[in-house]
Amino acid sequence: MQSISETDIGSMKYSTVSELKLKNINTNFCKIARIGYTGEDGFEIFISKEQIVKFW
């Protein structure tokens, strides 16, 4: 994920949310959350349905 992101997601603290800026993909709304519901470290990405194809 870091290779396509301009946002330094590795430095995010657990249970925080940040704007996600992607390289070569212009998005109007893209957020990333560092969270894990099972106790594991994980991320969730929030992006508009109109822009998901560009991201995927």
Buried (B, 14 or more C-beta within 10 A) or exposed (E): EEEEBEBEBEEBEEEEEBEBEBEEBEBEEBBBBBBEEEEEEEEEBEBEEEBEEEBE
